[in-house]
Amino acid sequence: MSVDSVFPQLEALLPHVQKPIQYVGGELNSTVKPWDEAEVRWALMYPDAYEVGLPNQGVMILYEVLNEQRGVLAERTYSVWPDLEALMREHGVPQFTVDSHRPVKAFDVFGLSFSTELGYTNMLTALELAGIPLESRDRTVDDPIVLAGGHAAFNPEPIADFIDAAIIGDGEQAVLDMTEIIRGWKAEGRPGGREEVLLRLAKTGAVYIPAFYDVEYLPDGRIGRVVPNRSGVPWRVSKHTVMDLDEWPYPKQPLVPLAETVHERMSVEIFRGCTRGCRFCQAGMITRPVRERSITGIGDMVEKGLNATGFEEVGLLSLSSADHSEIGEIAKGLADRYTDDKIGLSLPSTRVDAFNVDLANELTRNGRRSGLTFAPEGGSERMRKVINKMVSEEDLIRTVATAYGNGWRQVKLYFMCGLPTETDDDVLQIADMATHVIQKGREVSGSGDIRCTVSIGGFVPKPHTPFQWAPQLSAEETDARLQKLRDKIRGDKKYGRSIGFRYHDGKPGIVEGLLSRGDRRVGAVIRAVYEDGGRFDGWREHFSYDRWMGCADKALAEFGVDVDWYTTRERSYEEVLPWDHLDSGLDKDWLWEDWQDALDETEVEDCRWTPCFDCGVCPQMDTHIQIGPTGQKLLPLAVKNAAPAPGGHSH
């Protein structure tokens, strides 16, 4: 049966909202497939505003992977701003997809990609607007399967009541496998209803169904154990790892937004995973092992993507792009290829010890010299040992000297406040480092007109990292420490004016900490915050710390735990962590040993270039580190050498 578009009702509301263009759809490279020809239908959501959600690589990749399949369609939906939400409620317009404006409730799967936990209230908004019951236990066979993915899905326990399923790890193959199970179940006439299709998914061992697990608590509030409550459901669910990135060259046709978005460029993921072993970094830990895309694979993706989009900048994405074993060749090859077209290249953030003048020059050859961002993370040498970020101050000064000496005028340094064992003095050393950077910059450039911006984020301990046991610094202590740092920078008459200072107060970090290490009891807090009007918690102007704390005090009281219990409390080795039954491949004992090494200020090398440290990922996931060099070069594009057409260029 066909499903009608809600666009006629929606269109009447658009003149009354800000940025109506974001709800219209029809972007270049978007796909609309006939509804009736599809056997399985996916609605994919990045639970934030269009301008943040559209450029998201994860959603863009899955959208294309699914739409390439016969009998499958995928459409996108994003969070609507509060002005449109109010009108949709008033006029009975449901949550819709931007591709064909069909109601989200009509799809088989409603898949949400969470890169941060602060999107949870937006998920509840979308569910309620869609007319899907908020809690999974109230849904019927006619409601979509609500699926969570993305980095936050590595601990989906706080949203366990609201989702039906979670996929941890890489999604490309996982969504195809899931599609086939749903297709088979529908073809058989949906036997056994919702319970049966979820059971089929659970039995694969690759999809986590929270309802099939019971959590038992100890009298002191800690978890006793997590046990399956159906037969045939595995005790642990494993993450998915795509091994050959060249087999998955997505997105082939990147979406080109209609409204302004946070990134106006085409992005290519050049490798996945990181083995630097920074102890605070969840992304690096959960995406192991390192898998590089080949230089020729990257070249092909850039060529196709530029042809399909018309963008003038290419972002080379990964957790640490300068660590690709052939980054120099990649940057030079691409810069050579696109010299005439003035296509700029960018790396999101660069490791201090991987940056050199050759790379710098290739990155700016065709584009503008924008600011450079480096992330020392810790202000003192001691802190950098604790977090295993092996960058010395000499390395940093040498690198910025190279940049300032080669014409850059602006460098941004990123640090964290509130790391384990940190003292006021460790944080105050950030000011000394920034001063040395300006001093060196003035010396090598012969100019007083240079800037260094210090940007500071509060540290939030994350699951599946060595710091998952660590206490979090309270919001008050974080703010007090940052105030001292600000006073020190501002009080410096000689260099202070050249140093920009940006920081987040400690409050959002405490909420993120509650959500990132929470268990199922935190679901009651999320729901209470949502019902009290919480939306867009990742946006400073919408975030309310008082609302979160007030709701948490009420909702957690009956369980005998509070926000501090989840955030500022240190965990012991024996404690069962809420995510222990979700297997990221990392051995828990290895993580614990690394936590002890952090407390002893012991550094660990990168296992890409040294013997294995037994983190557990490769044997357990049957994977291995894949790196070049392939020895291949990017050749000039044949067509480029053709004579340009009169009065224009050839493409």
N, C-alpha and C positions, 0 to 999 in steps of 0.2 A: 504494500500500500504506500502511496506517496505521501510525503509530509510537506505541508505548505510553508513557504517562507513567511517570516513575521515582518518582513521589510515594510510592507504598507503601514502597519501600526507604528513601527519604529521611526519611519521617515517623518511622521507628523511630530515626533518628539525632538528630532535633531536640531531644529532652529533654536531650541531653548537650552542647549547645553554648550559647554566649552569644547573646542576642538572636535566638532562632529565628524570630521573627515576620518578619524580613527575607527569609526564604527561601520564604515561604508563597504570595505573590502574591495576586491578587484585589483589588487596590487599586481605589478608585473611579475610573472612567473608563479602566480597563485593558480590553484587547480580546482575546478568544480567538475565533479563527475556525476553522471545521472544516478539519482537516489535509488531508483527501482532496480538498477542492474547490479547493485552491490549486495553481497551476502553478509559482509561484516563492515560496520561503520564506526569509525573512531572520531571523537571530538577531543582535540589536544589543547591543553591550556597551559600557558605560563601565567601563574596567578599574580599578575601585576599589570600596570597600565600598558597599553599598546606600545608606547615609546620605549619601554624597557623590554617588553615581551617579544616584540617582532624580531629584533636582531638575535634573539637567543638561538645559539647553534643547535642545542639539543632538540628543541621543538622543530626547528627547520629541517633537521636531518630526518627525524621520524616521520614528519609530514610527507617528505618526498619518498622515503623508503616504503611507506604504506601505500601511497598513491600509485606507485609503480606496479603494485600487485593487481592481478586480474580479480575482479569481484570484491575489491576492498576500496573503501574511500576514507579519506581523513580530512577533517576540516579543523580550523583553528578558532579559539575563543580566548579573549583576554578579560581582565577585570575592568568593569565599567566604573567610571568615577562616581562619587556620591551624588552629583547632580542628576546624572542619568538613572542611577539606581532608584532614586526617589520617584522619578517619573515612570519608570518601568513598573514599580510596585503599584503606583496610583492607577495606571492604565492596563495592568495585567499583561505586560509584555515580558515573556520569559527570557532567561539567559540564552543568547543566540551565538551562532558561529558567524565570523565575519565573511566567510567564503560564500555561503548561500543563505545566510540568515535563517537557518533552521534551528528549532529549539534543541538545546543540548540534551534534554530528556529523551529525545527520539533516537539517540545513538546507542550502540551496543556497549561501547566503552567510553568512559570519560576519564582521560589520562591527564594527570597534572604533573608538571616537572618543577620540583622545588630545589632551587639552588640555595635558598636561605629559608630558615624556619619562620621568618617574619611574614611569610605569605599565607600562613594557616587560616587567619581570619578571612582573607580574601577567598579562600576555598569555600568556607561556609556561606559567604555571601552568594557565590556562584551556585552552590547547591540549592540554597533556598530560592533564589530567583528562577532556577531551572525547574523548581517543583519536585526536586528529588529529596526524599527524607534525609535529614542531617545524619542520622545514625544508621549504620549498615544493617542493624538488626530489624529496622522498620521497612526495609526495601523489599519490593516484590520482583517477580520474574520480569516485569515490564520496565524496571528501572535499569539504567546503565550500570555496568561494573565500574566502580570508582577506584581508579588505580593511581598510586603515587610512584614517582620515580625522581631521579636527580640526586644530588649529594645528600640532601636532608633525609632521603628515604633509607639511608643506612641506619637511622634510628627512627622508624615510623611510629614508635609506641605512643608518643603524645597524641597522635591523630588516629590511633588504632580503632576508635569507636566510629570514626567518620569515613574511613576508607574500607573497601572490600579486599584490596590486594595491594602489594608493593613489589616492584622489581628493583633489585639492587644491582648497580654496575651498569655496564654498557647496554643500551637499549635496542640497538639495530636488529640483532638476531632475535632478541627476546620478544619484541613485539610481533615478529613474524610467527614465532612458535605459538604465542598466545592466540594470535589470529586464527591459526589452523585448528586449535582446540575449540574455540568458540564456533568456528564455521561448522565443524563436525557435529557439535552439540545442537546447533540450530537446524542443521540438515536432518537430524534424527527427530526433530519436533520438540526440542528443548526438554528431554526427559528429566525427571527429578528436579526440575525447576532450578532456581538460583543456586541452591545448595550443591546440586550435582555439578554444575559447570565450575564452581569454585573448588570443589573437591578434585575434579580432573586437573585443574591448574596446580593445586597444591601438591598432588602426587608426583608431578614432574620434578619436584625438589628445587624448582627454579623460580617459583612465584610464591611470595609469602602472603598467607591469608590469616590476618590477625585473629579472626573469630575462631579459628581452629586451634588456638593455644590458650591455655588458662595460666594466669599469673597468680602464684601463691606468695603471700607476704608474711614476714616474721613480725613478732610483737613490736620490735623497735622501728618498724616502717621499711626496713630493707626488704629486697625481694628474696624469697626462699628458693623458688624455682619456677621455671616456665615449662609447661608440659603440653604436648599435643593432646587434644580431646577427641580426635577421630582416628580410626585405624588407617594406616597407609600414609599418614602425614609425617614428613620427616622431622626429626628432632632439631635439625639445623637447616637453614636455607642458605644457599650459596650465591655469591655474586656472579654476574656474567662478564666475560672478558672477550672482546673482539680481538683476535690475534693479528690478522693481516689487514692493516688499514688501507692498503692499496686496493683491496677488494671492495672497500666501502668508500668510494670517492664522493661523499656527500657533504654539503649540498651541491648538486651539479648545476642547479638553476636557482641561485639564492634569491630570496624574496627582496623586492625593492619597495621600501615603505612609501606610503602616500603622505603620511604626516611626518614631521620631524621626529627622529628617534635618537637614542643616546649614542649610537655608533653609526656614522654615515660612511660605511666602507664595506668592502667585501672581505670576508674572513676565510682563511684556510687553516685547518688544524694540522700542524706539521708533525706533532707526535703526541702520544697519550702516555700518561704515567710520569712519575718522577722518582728517582731513588736517592736524591740528595739527603733525604732523611731529616728534614727540619721537623722538630718534634711537635710543633704547634699546628702543623699543616695537615688538615684532614684530607684535602684534595690529593696531596702527594702520597699519603699512606693508602687511601682506598683505591687509587687508580693504578697501583703497581700491577705488572711490571712495565718498564718502558717499552713502547712500541713505536718505532719511527716510520713515518711515511717516506717513501723513497724520493730522491730529488726529482726524478722524472715524473713520479706521481703528483708531486706538488706542482710542478710546472704545468702539467695537463689541467689540474684543477683551477689554477690561476687563469690559464688561457680561456677555458670554457666559462668560468665564472665572470670574467671581465666582458666576454662577448655577450653573455646572457643578461648583464646588468647595466653596463655603462658606468660603473663606479670608477673613481680616479685614485682610490687608495686601497691597498691590500694589507690586511692585518695578518701577520704570521702568528697564529695562536698556539699556545700550549702553556703548561704551568711554568716553563722556564725556557723560552724559545731559543735563547742563545746557546742552550745546551745540546741542540741537535748536532749530531756528529759532523754534519756537512753544512752548518749554518753559513759559513763564509762563502762556500760555493753557491748555495741557494740564493743568498742576497746578491752576490755578484751576477749570477746568471739572470735573475729577474730584472736587476737594474739595467743590465746590458740589453735585455730583450725589449724593455719598455722605455728606453731613453727618449725615443721620438714622441711617445704618447704622454710623456710626463706623468707616468703612474707612480705615485708615492708608495713607499713600503713602511710598515711600522711594526715594532715588537711591543706588546702590551707593557711589559716591565722586564728589565734586563738585570741579570745577576752581575754584581760588581766585578767578579773575577772572570766573567765570560765576555766582557765588553772590550773591544779594542778599536783602535782608530780606523782600521780597514773596514770593519763591520759598520762603524759609525758613518764612514763616508759612503758606503754602498746604500745605507738606509736613507741618506739625505740627498743622494745624487739627483733624483728626479723630483723630489718633493720639497717641502719646506722644512726648515730646522725647527721642529717643535721641541718642547721641553723633553728632557730625559728623566726617566723615573728609575731610581735604584731603591732596593729594599734591604737595608742592613738589619731591620727588625729590632735588634737590641742595641741600647745606647752604649753599653760598656763591653769590653772584651770578655769579661766574665759572663755577662748575660748571653753573649753569642755562643759561648761554650755550652751553657745550660740548654739553649734551644737547638744546638747543633747547626748553627748558621755560620759556617767557617769562612768568615770574611774579616780580615784585620782592618784596622783604621788606615794602615799604610796602603792596603789594596784600594780602599775607597778614595783616599786622597790622590793616589796615582791615576785612578780612573777618571775622577772629575777634572784633574789637571789636563788629561788628554782631551776631555770634552771642551773645557773652557779654552784650551789652547787651539782647538779646531773650530772656533767660531760659535759654540753654544753659549748662551747667556743665562740659561735658566735650567736648574737641576732640582728635581724633587726627590726628597728622601722619605721613605716610609718606615715608621717604627711602631712597636706595640708597647702598651703600658699595662702593667698588671700581670706580667709573666711570673711563673713560679720562682720563688726565692728572691724576687726583685726587691731592691731597696730604693729609697729616695735618691741616693747617690747614683745608682745605675741610670736612673731616668735623667738626672741633671747632666750626666755626661753627654746626652744628646745635644745639649747646647754647645758643649765644647767641640763636638764633632762638626756641627754646623758652622761654628766660628772658623775652624781650621779649613773647612771647604771654601768659605768666602775668602779667607786669607790667601789660600793657594790660587784661587780663581783670579783674584786681583793681580797677583804676582805674574801668572803665566799669560794673562790676557792684556796686561798693561792698562786695564780699564777699571774704573770704580763701578761701572754700570752692570753689575752681575747680581743674580738673585739665587737664593737657595730656599726652597719651601720645605718646611718640616711638617709632615702629615702624620698624625698619630691615631691609631685605633685601639680600643680597649681589647685586651686578650680574652677570648672565650674558649674554655676547654671543650674539645670536641670528641665524640665517640670514635673508636678505632684509631686513636693516636696514643703515644706514650703519656700524654697529659690528660687522658680521660679520667685519671684518679686525682688530678690536682685540684686544690681549692681555688676558687675564683676570687679576685680582689673585689671588695664591696664597691658600690658606686661612689660612696662618700670618700673612701681612701683613694680611688682612681682620680676623682676630681681634685682632691687636695694635692696629689702628686703632680698633676698637670698644671695646677695653679703655680706651684713652686717653679716648674720649668718655664712657664710663661713669664714669670717675674724675672727669672735669670736672663732670658733672651731679651726682654724689653729693657732691662737695666744695662745692657751692653751698649755703651755710647758709640763704640768704634764700628761694631759689626751688626748690631741689632736691627738697624733699619733695612739691611739687605736680606734679613732672614724672615720669611713668611712663616706663620704658625697656624696650622689648622688641626683641630682635634674634635673628637666626639666626646661628649660627656659620658660618664660611666653608666647612665641609666638604661639605654637600649641594650647594652651588653649584658646586663643582668637578666633582662627578659629573654634575650637570645640564649643565655646560659640555661635558663629554666627550660626552654623548649628543646635545646640541643641535647641535654643529658636527662631529660624528663622520662617518666614512665607513663603508664596508661592513666594514672590518677590526674595527670596534668591536662588531660582532655577536658575535664570539667572546668578548668580555668579558661581554656581557649574558648569554650562555648559561652561561658559567662561574659568574657570580654566582647565576643561577637554580639551577644544579645544586648550589651550595654553600648553598642555603636562602634566598636573597634573595627577599623578598616585601614588598609595601606600602612601597616605598622613599620614598614621599611622606610617610610617617608617622614622626615622630621616634623613636617607641619601637621601630620595626622596622628603621630604617635603620642600616646598618653601613658606615662609611667605610673601615674597615680591610679589610672583605671586598671592597669595590669596588677598592681600591688593590692588594690582593694579587692578585686575579684579573686586573686590568689589567696588572700587571707581567709575569705569566706569559703571558697571551694575546697581548700586543702585542710581546713580545720577538722573536718570529720575523720580525716585519715591520720591525724596526729603528726603531720609533717608541715614544713613551711618553705618559703622561697629560699631561705638560707640553707636549708637541708639539701636542696638541689644544687645550689650555686657555690656558696663559700665553704662547704664542708669537704674535707679531704676524704677520699675513699680508701679502703684497705684492700690488700691482695685477695682476701677471702670473699669479698662482697660480690654477689651476682649482679652484674650490670644489666640494665634493661635490654641491651642489644646483644647480649652474649650468644643468643641463639641465631643471630644473623652473621654469616661467615664472610668476612671481607678477605679471607685468605691469610690474614696476619695472625701469627701465633700469639696467643694472649701472654704466654710466658716471655716471649721475645719483647713484647711491648712493655711488660713490667720491668724487665732487665734494662730496657732503654730509659724508662722512667727513673730507675735507680742511678743509671749513668748520668742522667741530667742533674740529679741532686748532687752527684760527685763532680759535676762540671767536666765530664769526660766526653770528648768528641768521637764521632764514628764516621768513617769514610763513606764515600758514595760507592755502592756495590756494583755500579756499572763498570768501574775500572779496577776494582779490587776483588779479592775472593768473597764469596757469599757469606752473609752474616746470619743465615737461617731465619729470615723473617717469616718464612713459611709459604709465601705466595706462590712461588714457581712450582714446587712439587705438588702442593695441595690443589692448585687450580689447573695443573697440567699445562703451565704456560712457561715462557722463558723470555728473558730480556732480548729485544731485537734492536740492534743498531747497525748503522753502516760501518765504514763508508762503502758505497756501491761503486765508487770510482767513476760514476757517470757524470757527464756535464750537461747543463741545459744548453741545447743548441739554439741558435737564433731561429725564429719562426720563419719558415720558407716564404709565406705570403708577405711577411713584413718587408722582404727584400724586393718585392715587385715595385715597379715605378708607381708613384702615387697618381691617382686620377687627377686630371686638371682641376685646379681650384679646390681640392680637398685632400684628405689622406685616404690611403687604402686601409681596409680593416680585414 
